[in-house]
Amino acid sequence: MLERELAKGPVAHGWPDQTWTLSRVKTLVGRRFHKSYIVQGVAALLKRHGWSCQVPPSGR
């Protein structure tokens, strides 16, 4: 299930930090579920699952 994989965090899937990006989720979906999405399709998929886009605060 996608939510379970996202909950593990990006580091658990091999990325160096805990930031999910649409590109990373796209790669995760391809690796784990053998499905191909474009980035806009990933955004729509996440929205349907109740996830929202967030912009991290800028470092000052």
mmCIF file of the N, C-alpha and C atoms, coordinates in Angstrom:
data_MODEL
# 
_entry.id   MODEL 
# 
loop_
_atom_site.group_PDB 
_atom_site.id 
_atom_site.type_symbol 
_atom_site.label_atom_id 
_atom_site.label_alt_id 
_atom_site.label_comp_id 
_atom_site.label_asym_id 
_atom_site.label_entity_id 
_atom_site.label_seq_id 
_atom_site.pdbx_PDB_ins_code 
_atom_site.Cartn_x 
_atom_site.Cartn_y 
_atom_site.Cartn_z 
_atom_site.occupancy 
_atom_site.B_iso_or_equiv 
_atom_site.pdbx_formal_charge 
_atom_site.auth_seq_id 
_atom_site.auth_comp_id 
_atom_site.auth_asym_id 
_atom_site.auth_atom_id 
_atom_site.pdbx_PDB_model_num 
ATOM 1   N N  . MET A 1 1  ? 0.847  -1.172 0.000   1.00 0.00 ? 1  MET A N  1 
ATOM 2   C CA . MET A 1 1  ? 0.000  0.000  0.000   1.00 0.00 ? 1  MET A CA 1 
ATOM 3   C C  . MET A 1 1  ? 0.895  1.239  0.000   1.00 0.00 ? 1  MET A C  1 
ATOM 4   N N  . LEU A 1 2  ? 0.553  2.218  -0.802  1.00 0.00 ? 2  LEU A N  1 
ATOM 5   C CA . LEU A 1 2  ? 1.378  3.412  -0.964  1.00 0.00 ? 2  LEU A CA 1 
ATOM 6   C C  . LEU A 1 2  ? 1.567  4.169  0.346   1.00 0.00 ? 2  LEU A C  1 
ATOM 7   N N  . GLU A 1 3  ? 0.507  4.341  1.111   1.00 0.00 ? 3  GLU A N  1 
ATOM 8   C CA . GLU A 1 3  ? 0.618  5.080  2.374   1.00 0.00 ? 3  GLU A CA 1 
ATOM 9   C C  . GLU A 1 3  ? 1.650  4.451  3.309   1.00 0.00 ? 3  GLU A C  1 
ATOM 10  N N  . ARG A 1 4  ? 1.676  3.138  3.354   1.00 0.00 ? 4  ARG A N  1 
ATOM 11  C CA . ARG A 1 4  ? 2.627  2.427  4.212   1.00 0.00 ? 4  ARG A CA 1 
ATOM 12  C C  . ARG A 1 4  ? 4.065  2.699  3.765   1.00 0.00 ? 4  ARG A C  1 
ATOM 13  N N  . GLU A 1 5  ? 4.279  2.684  2.466   1.00 0.00 ? 5  GLU A N  1 
ATOM 14  C CA . GLU A 1 5  ? 5.624  2.946  1.948   1.00 0.00 ? 5  GLU A CA 1 
ATOM 15  C C  . GLU A 1 5  ? 6.037  4.396  2.207   1.00 0.00 ? 5  GLU A C  1 
ATOM 16  N N  . LEU A 1 6  ? 5.117  5.336  2.025   1.00 0.00 ? 6  LEU A N  1 
ATOM 17  C CA . LEU A 1 6  ? 5.432  6.740  2.289   1.00 0.00 ? 6  LEU A CA 1 
ATOM 18  C C  . LEU A 1 6  ? 5.711  6.968  3.772   1.00 0.00 ? 6  LEU A C  1 
ATOM 19  N N  . ALA A 1 7  ? 4.979  6.268  4.625   1.00 0.00 ? 7  ALA A N  1 
ATOM 20  C CA . ALA A 1 7  ? 5.166  6.427  6.069   1.00 0.00 ? 7  ALA A CA 1 
ATOM 21  C C  . ALA A 1 7  ? 6.553  5.964  6.523   1.00 0.00 ? 7  ALA A C  1 
ATOM 22  N N  . LYS A 1 8  ? 7.169  5.057  5.797   1.00 0.00 ? 8  LYS A N  1 
ATOM 23  C CA . LYS A 1 8  ? 8.516  4.597  6.137   1.00 0.00 ? 8  LYS A CA 1 
ATOM 24  C C  . LYS A 1 8  ? 9.531  5.723  5.972   1.00 0.00 ? 8  LYS A C  1 
ATOM 25  N N  . GLY A 1 9  ? 9.221  6.671  5.118   1.00 0.00 ? 9  GLY A N  1 
ATOM 26  C CA . GLY A 1 9  ? 10.107 7.806  4.883   1.00 0.00 ? 9  GLY A CA 1 
ATOM 27  C C  . GLY A 1 9  ? 11.071 7.568  3.743   1.00 0.00 ? 9  GLY A C  1 
ATOM 28  N N  . PRO A 1 10 ? 11.552 8.660  3.158   1.00 0.00 ? 10 PRO A N  1 
ATOM 29  C CA . PRO A 1 10 ? 12.470 8.556  2.018   1.00 0.00 ? 10 PRO A CA 1 
ATOM 30  C C  . PRO A 1 10 ? 13.795 7.861  2.345   1.00 0.00 ? 10 PRO A C  1 
ATOM 31  N N  . VAL A 1 11 ? 14.316 8.062  3.552   1.00 0.00 ? 11 VAL A N  1 
ATOM 32  C CA . VAL A 1 11 ? 15.606 7.451  3.910   1.00 0.00 ? 11 VAL A CA 1 
ATOM 33  C C  . VAL A 1 11 ? 15.500 5.926  3.847   1.00 0.00 ? 11 VAL A C  1 
ATOM 34  N N  . ALA A 1 12 ? 14.376 5.387  4.280   1.00 0.00 ? 12 ALA A N  1 
ATOM 35  C CA . ALA A 1 12 ? 14.177 3.935  4.237   1.00 0.00 ? 12 ALA A CA 1 
ATOM 36  C C  . ALA A 1 12 ? 14.179 3.403  2.805   1.00 0.00 ? 12 ALA A C  1 
ATOM 37  N N  . HIS A 1 13 ? 13.941 4.290  1.851   1.00 0.00 ? 13 HIS A N  1 
ATOM 38  C CA . HIS A 1 13 ? 13.923 3.895  0.440   1.00 0.00 ? 13 HIS A CA 1 
ATOM 39  C C  . HIS A 1 13 ? 15.184 4.330  -0.306  1.00 0.00 ? 13 HIS A C  1 
ATOM 40  N N  . GLY A 1 14 ? 16.200 4.778  0.448   1.00 0.00 ? 14 GLY A N  1 
ATOM 41  C CA . GLY A 1 14 ? 17.488 5.038  -0.161  1.00 0.00 ? 14 GLY A CA 1 
ATOM 42  C C  . GLY A 1 14 ? 17.846 6.491  -0.437  1.00 0.00 ? 14 GLY A C  1 
ATOM 43  N N  . TRP A 1 15 ? 16.988 7.436  -0.109  1.00 0.00 ? 15 TRP A N  1 
ATOM 44  C CA . TRP A 1 15 ? 17.327 8.842  -0.330  1.00 0.00 ? 15 TRP A CA 1 
ATOM 45  C C  . TRP A 1 15 ? 18.049 9.386  0.898   1.00 0.00 ? 15 TRP A C  1 
ATOM 46  N N  . PRO A 1 16 ? 18.874 10.418 0.713   1.00 0.00 ? 16 PRO A N  1 
ATOM 47  C CA . PRO A 1 16 ? 19.723 10.881 1.810   1.00 0.00 ? 16 PRO A CA 1 
ATOM 48  C C  . PRO A 1 16 ? 19.034 11.759 2.860   1.00 0.00 ? 16 PRO A C  1 
ATOM 49  N N  . ASP A 1 17 ? 17.785 12.162 2.614   1.00 0.00 ? 17 ASP A N  1 
ATOM 50  C CA . ASP A 1 17 ? 17.096 13.017 3.586   1.00 0.00 ? 17 ASP A CA 1 
ATOM 51  C C  . ASP A 1 17 ? 15.629 12.616 3.685   1.00 0.00 ? 17 ASP A C  1 
ATOM 52  N N  . GLN A 1 18 ? 14.909 13.245 4.577   1.00 0.00 ? 18 GLN A N  1 
ATOM 53  C CA . GLN A 1 18 ? 13.516 12.890 4.853   1.00 0.00 ? 18 GLN A CA 1 
ATOM 54  C C  . GLN A 1 18 ? 12.517 13.758 4.085   1.00 0.00 ? 18 GLN A C  1 
ATOM 55  N N  . THR A 1 19 ? 12.875 14.182 2.897   1.00 0.00 ? 19 THR A N  1 
ATOM 56  C CA . THR A 1 19 ? 11.992 15.019 2.088   1.00 0.00 ? 19 THR A CA 1 
ATOM 57  C C  . THR A 1 19 ? 11.386 14.200 0.953   1.00 0.00 ? 19 THR A C  1 
ATOM 58  N N  . TRP A 1 20 ? 10.052 14.098 0.948   1.00 0.00 ? 20 TRP A N  1 
ATOM 59  C CA . TRP A 1 20 ? 9.387  13.472 -0.187  1.00 0.00 ? 20 TRP A CA 1 
ATOM 60  C C  . TRP A 1 20 ? 9.188  14.530 -1.266  1.00 0.00 ? 20 TRP A C  1 
ATOM 61  N N  . THR A 1 21 ? 9.575  14.220 -2.476  1.00 0.00 ? 21 THR A N  1 
ATOM 62  C CA . THR A 1 21 ? 9.301  15.074 -3.623  1.00 0.00 ? 21 THR A CA 1 
ATOM 63  C C  . THR A 1 21 ? 8.443  14.266 -4.590  1.00 0.00 ? 21 THR A C  1 
ATOM 64  N N  . LEU A 1 22 ? 7.789  14.955 -5.508  1.00 0.00 ? 22 LEU A N  1 
ATOM 65  C CA . LEU A 1 22 ? 6.982  14.233 -6.494  1.00 0.00 ? 22 LEU A CA 1 
ATOM 66  C C  . LEU A 1 22 ? 7.852  13.276 -7.303  1.00 0.00 ? 22 LEU A C  1 
ATOM 67  N N  . SER A 1 23 ? 9.051  13.696 -7.613  1.00 0.00 ? 23 SER A N  1 
ATOM 68  C CA . SER A 1 23 ? 9.965  12.837 -8.366  1.00 0.00 ? 23 SER A CA 1 
ATOM 69  C C  . SER A 1 23 ? 10.320 11.573 -7.580  1.00 0.00 ? 23 SER A C  1 
ATOM 70  N N  . ARG A 1 24 ? 10.556 11.730 -6.294  1.00 0.00 ? 24 ARG A N  1 
ATOM 71  C CA . ARG A 1 24 ? 10.876 10.570 -5.461  1.00 0.00 ? 24 ARG A CA 1 
ATOM 72  C C  . ARG A 1 24 ? 9.687  9.630  -5.336  1.00 0.00 ? 24 ARG A C  1 
ATOM 73  N N  . VAL A 1 25 ? 8.508  10.189 -5.159  1.00 0.00 ? 25 VAL A N  1 
ATOM 74  C CA . VAL A 1 25 ? 7.310  9.343  -5.058  1.00 0.00 ? 25 VAL A CA 1 
ATOM 75  C C  . VAL A 1 25 ? 7.091  8.616  -6.384  1.00 0.00 ? 25 VAL A C  1 
ATOM 76  N N  . LYS A 1 26 ? 7.317  9.305  -7.496  1.00 0.00 ? 26 LYS A N  1 
ATOM 77  C CA . LYS A 1 26 ? 7.197  8.687  -8.820  1.00 0.00 ? 26 LYS A CA 1 
ATOM 78  C C  . LYS A 1 26 ? 8.140  7.484  -8.924  1.00 0.00 ? 26 LYS A C  1 
ATOM 79  N N  . THR A 1 27 ? 9.380  7.660  -8.483  1.00 0.00 ? 27 THR A N  1 
ATOM 80  C CA . THR A 1 27 ? 10.361 6.574  -8.506  1.00 0.00 ? 27 THR A CA 1 
ATOM 81  C C  . THR A 1 27 ? 9.932  5.437  -7.586  1.00 0.00 ? 27 THR A C  1 
ATOM 82  N N  . LEU A 1 28 ? 9.458  5.772  -6.396  1.00 0.00 ? 28 LEU A N  1 
ATOM 83  C CA . LEU A 1 28 ? 8.988  4.764  -5.442  1.00 0.00 ? 28 LEU A CA 1 
ATOM 84  C C  . LEU A 1 28 ? 7.848  3.934  -6.033  1.00 0.00 ? 28 LEU A C  1 
ATOM 85  N N  . VAL A 1 29 ? 6.880  4.599  -6.631  1.00 0.00 ? 29 VAL A N  1 
ATOM 86  C CA . VAL A 1 29 ? 5.739  3.889  -7.229  1.00 0.00 ? 29 VAL A CA 1 
ATOM 87  C C  . VAL A 1 29 ? 6.225  2.940  -8.330  1.00 0.00 ? 29 VAL A C  1 
ATOM 88  N N  . GLY A 1 30 ? 7.167  3.409  -9.128  1.00 0.00 ? 30 GLY A N  1 
ATOM 89  C CA . GLY A 1 30 ? 7.710  2.547  -10.179 1.00 0.00 ? 30 GLY A CA 1 
ATOM 90  C C  . GLY A 1 30 ? 8.427  1.330  -9.623  1.00 0.00 ? 30 GLY A C  1 
ATOM 91  N N  . ARG A 1 31 ? 9.243  1.554  -8.593  1.00 0.00 ? 31 ARG A N  1 
ATOM 92  C CA . ARG A 1 31 ? 10.015 0.448  -8.001  1.00 0.00 ? 31 ARG A CA 1 
ATOM 93  C C  . ARG A 1 31 ? 9.149  -0.555 -7.257  1.00 0.00 ? 31 ARG A C  1 
ATOM 94  N N  . ARG A 1 32 ? 8.245  -0.064 -6.430  1.00 0.00 ? 32 ARG A N  1 
ATOM 95  C CA . ARG A 1 32 ? 7.474  -0.947 -5.550  1.00 0.00 ? 32 ARG A CA 1 
ATOM 96  C C  . ARG A 1 32 ? 6.233  -1.547 -6.201  1.00 0.00 ? 32 ARG A C  1 
ATOM 97  N N  . PHE A 1 33 ? 5.611  -0.784 -7.114  1.00 0.00 ? 33 PHE A N  1 
ATOM 98  C CA . PHE A 1 33 ? 4.319  -1.221 -7.667  1.00 0.00 ? 33 PHE A CA 1 
ATOM 99  C C  . PHE A 1 33 ? 4.361  -1.446 -9.168  1.00 0.00 ? 33 PHE A C  1 
ATOM 100 N N  . HIS A 1 34 ? 5.513  -1.224 -9.774  1.00 0.00 ? 34 HIS A N  1 
ATOM 101 C CA . HIS A 1 34 ? 5.708  -1.440 -11.211 1.00 0.00 ? 34 HIS A CA 1 
ATOM 102 C C  . HIS A 1 34 ? 4.676  -0.684 -12.042 1.00 0.00 ? 34 HIS A C  1 
ATOM 103 N N  . LYS A 1 35 ? 4.425  0.568  -11.629 1.00 0.00 ? 35 LYS A N  1 
ATOM 104 C CA . LYS A 1 35 ? 3.511  1.458  -12.344 1.00 0.00 ? 35 LYS A CA 1 
ATOM 105 C C  . LYS A 1 35 ? 4.292  2.683  -12.775 1.00 0.00 ? 35 LYS A C  1 
ATOM 106 N N  . SER A 1 36 ? 3.953  3.208  -13.938 1.00 0.00 ? 36 SER A N  1 
ATOM 107 C CA . SER A 1 36 ? 4.637  4.385  -14.450 1.00 0.00 ? 36 SER A CA 1 
ATOM 108 C C  . SER A 1 36 ? 3.687  5.576  -14.444 1.00 0.00 ? 36 SER A C  1 
ATOM 109 N N  . TYR A 1 37 ? 4.107  6.639  -13.809 1.00 0.00 ? 37 TYR A N  1 
ATOM 110 C CA . TYR A 1 37 ? 3.336  7.871  -13.741 1.00 0.00 ? 37 TYR A CA 1 
ATOM 111 C C  . TYR A 1 37 ? 4.206  9.028  -14.195 1.00 0.00 ? 37 TYR A C  1 
ATOM 112 N N  . ILE A 1 38 ? 3.578  10.083 -14.715 1.00 0.00 ? 38 ILE A N  1 
ATOM 113 C CA . ILE A 1 38 ? 4.287  11.337 -14.894 1.00 0.00 ? 38 ILE A CA 1 
ATOM 114 C C  . ILE A 1 38 ? 4.131  12.109 -13.582 1.00 0.00 ? 38 ILE A C  1 
ATOM 115 N N  . VAL A 1 39 ? 4.944  13.133 -13.383 1.00 0.00 ? 39 VAL A N  1 
ATOM 116 C CA . VAL A 1 39 ? 4.933  13.852 -12.114 1.00 0.00 ? 39 VAL A CA 1 
ATOM 117 C C  . VAL A 1 39 ? 3.544  14.408 -11.806 1.00 0.00 ? 39 VAL A C  1 
ATOM 118 N N  . GLN A 1 40 ? 2.850  14.928 -12.817 1.00 0.00 ? 40 GLN A N  1 
ATOM 119 C CA . GLN A 1 40 ? 1.503  15.456 -12.589 1.00 0.00 ? 40 GLN A CA 1 
ATOM 120 C C  . GLN A 1 40 ? 0.542  14.351 -12.155 1.00 0.00 ? 40 GLN A C  1 
ATOM 121 N N  . GLY A 1 41 ? 0.739  13.156 -12.666 1.00 0.00 ? 41 GLY A N  1 
ATOM 122 C CA . GLY A 1 41 ? -0.085 12.019 -12.259 1.00 0.00 ? 41 GLY A CA 1 
ATOM 123 C C  . GLY A 1 41 ? 0.182  11.620 -10.813 1.00 0.00 ? 41 GLY A C  1 
ATOM 124 N N  . VAL A 1 42 ? 1.434  11.735 -10.392 1.00 0.00 ? 42 VAL A N  1 
ATOM 125 C CA . VAL A 1 42 ? 1.787  11.448 -8.998  1.00 0.00 ? 42 VAL A CA 1 
ATOM 126 C C  . VAL A 1 42 ? 1.099  12.463 -8.085  1.00 0.00 ? 42 VAL A C  1 
ATOM 127 N N  . ALA A 1 43 ? 1.110  13.741 -8.490  1.00 0.00 ? 43 ALA A N  1 
ATOM 128 C CA . ALA A 1 43 ? 0.453  14.781 -7.688  1.00 0.00 ? 43 ALA A CA 1 
ATOM 129 C C  . ALA A 1 43 ? -1.037 14.469 -7.537  1.00 0.00 ? 43 ALA A C  1 
ATOM 130 N N  . ALA A 1 44 ? -1.686 14.056 -8.614  1.00 0.00 ? 44 ALA A N  1 
ATOM 131 C CA . ALA A 1 44 ? -3.112 13.718 -8.561  1.00 0.00 ? 44 ALA A CA 1 
ATOM 132 C C  . ALA A 1 44 ? -3.346 12.484 -7.687  1.00 0.00 ? 44 ALA A C  1 
ATOM 133 N N  . LEU A 1 45 ? -2.466 11.492 -7.807  1.00 0.00 ? 45 LEU A N  1 
ATOM 134 C CA . LEU A 1 45 ? -2.583 10.277 -7.000  1.00 0.00 ? 45 LEU A CA 1 
ATOM 135 C C  . LEU A 1 45 ? -2.479 10.602 -5.514  1.00 0.00 ? 45 LEU A C  1 
ATOM 136 N N  . LEU A 1 46 ? -1.498 11.422 -5.154  1.00 0.00 ? 46 LEU A N  1 
ATOM 137 C CA . LEU A 1 46 ? -1.324 11.790 -3.747  1.00 0.00 ? 46 LEU A CA 1 
ATOM 138 C C  . LEU A 1 46 ? -2.519 12.578 -3.234  1.00 0.00 ? 46 LEU A C  1 
ATOM 139 N N  . LYS A 1 47 ? -3.043 13.473 -4.055  1.00 0.00 ? 47 LYS A N  1 
ATOM 140 C CA . LYS A 1 47 ? -4.213 14.262 -3.654  1.00 0.00 ? 47 LYS A CA 1 
ATOM 141 C C  . LYS A 1 47 ? -5.408 13.340 -3.378  1.00 0.00 ? 47 LYS A C  1 
ATOM 142 N N  . ARG A 1 48 ? -5.606 12.349 -4.237  1.00 0.00 ? 48 ARG A N  1 
ATOM 143 C CA . ARG A 1 48 ? -6.708 11.391 -4.038  1.00 0.00 ? 48 ARG A CA 1 
ATOM 144 C C  . ARG A 1 48 ? -6.540 10.607 -2.739  1.00 0.00 ? 48 ARG A C  1 
ATOM 145 N N  . HIS A 1 49 ? -5.311 10.417 -2.309  1.00 0.00 ? 49 HIS A N  1 
ATOM 146 C CA . HIS A 1 49 ? -5.031 9.680  -1.073  1.00 0.00 ? 49 HIS A CA 1 
ATOM 147 C C  . HIS A 1 49 ? -4.980 10.593 0.150   1.00 0.00 ? 49 HIS A C  1 
ATOM 148 N N  . GLY A 1 50 ? -5.313 11.863 -0.038  1.00 0.00 ? 50 GLY A N  1 
ATOM 149 C CA . GLY A 1 50 ? -5.388 12.774 1.087   1.00 0.00 ? 50 GLY A CA 1 
ATOM 150 C C  . GLY A 1 50 ? -4.094 13.479 1.454   1.00 0.00 ? 50 GLY A C  1 
ATOM 151 N N  . TRP A 1 51 ? -3.054 13.338 0.638   1.00 0.00 ? 51 TRP A N  1 
ATOM 152 C CA . TRP A 1 51 ? -1.788 14.014 0.889   1.00 0.00 ? 51 TRP A CA 1 
ATOM 153 C C  . TRP A 1 51 ? -1.839 15.402 0.267   1.00 0.00 ? 51 TRP A C  1 
ATOM 154 N N  . SER A 1 52 ? -1.113 16.336 0.816   1.00 0.00 ? 52 SER A N  1 
ATOM 155 C CA . SER A 1 52 ? -1.067 17.687 0.253   1.00 0.00 ? 52 SER A CA 1 
ATOM 156 C C  . SER A 1 52 ? 0.378  18.120 0.060   1.00 0.00 ? 52 SER A C  1 
ATOM 157 N N  . CYS A 1 53 ? 0.560  19.072 -0.841  1.00 0.00 ? 53 CYS A N  1 
ATOM 158 C CA . CYS A 1 53 ? 1.898  19.616 -1.081  1.00 0.00 ? 53 CYS A CA 1 
ATOM 159 C C  . CYS A 1 53 ? 2.261  20.567 0.036   1.00 0.00 ? 53 CYS A C  1 
ATOM 160 N N  . GLN A 1 54 ? 3.487  20.508 0.440   1.00 0.00 ? 54 GLN A N  1 
ATOM 161 C CA . GLN A 1 54 ? 3.983  21.394 1.483   1.00 0.00 ? 54 GLN A CA 1 
ATOM 162 C C  . GLN A 1 54 ? 5.322  21.943 1.024   1.00 0.00 ? 54 GLN A C  1 
ATOM 163 N N  . VAL A 1 55 ? 5.546  23.188 1.348   1.00 0.00 ? 55 VAL A N  1 
ATOM 164 C CA . VAL A 1 55 ? 6.817  23.809 1.037   1.00 0.00 ? 55 VAL A CA 1 
ATOM 165 C C  . VAL A 1 55 ? 7.566  23.991 2.350   1.00 0.00 ? 55 VAL A C  1 
ATOM 166 N N  . PRO A 1 56 ? 8.783  23.443 2.429   1.00 0.00 ? 56 PRO A N  1 
ATOM 167 C CA . PRO A 1 56 ? 9.518  23.587 3.685   1.00 0.00 ? 56 PRO A CA 1 
ATOM 168 C C  . PRO A 1 56 ? 9.856  25.048 3.951   1.00 0.00 ? 56 PRO A C  1 
ATOM 169 N N  . PRO A 1 57 ? 9.940  25.439 5.214   1.00 0.00 ? 57 PRO A N  1 
ATOM 170 C CA . PRO A 1 57 ? 10.298 26.824 5.518   1.00 0.00 ? 57 PRO A CA 1 
ATOM 171 C C  . PRO A 1 57 ? 11.695 27.137 5.037   1.00 0.00 ? 57 PRO A C  1 
ATOM 172 N N  . SER A 1 58 ? 11.881 28.358 4.591   1.00 0.00 ? 58 SER A N  1 
ATOM 173 C CA . SER A 1 58 ? 13.218 28.734 4.111   1.00 0.00 ? 58 SER A CA 1 
ATOM 174 C C  . SER A 1 58 ? 14.144 28.964 5.296   1.00 0.00 ? 58 SER A C  1 
ATOM 175 N N  . GLY A 1 59 ? 15.374 28.538 5.140   1.00 0.00 ? 59 GLY A N  1 
ATOM 176 C CA . GLY A 1 59 ? 16.353 28.737 6.205   1.00 0.00 ? 59 GLY A CA 1 
ATOM 177 C C  . GLY A 1 59 ? 16.813 30.189 6.237   1.00 0.00 ? 59 GLY A C  1 
ATOM 178 N N  . ARG A 1 60 ? 16.708 30.820 7.369   1.00 0.00 ? 60 ARG A N  1 
ATOM 179 C CA . ARG A 1 60 ? 17.100 32.234 7.465   1.00 0.00 ? 60 ARG A CA 1 
ATOM 180 C C  . ARG A 1 60 ? 18.307 32.379 8.326   1.00 0.00 ? 60 ARG A C  1 
# 
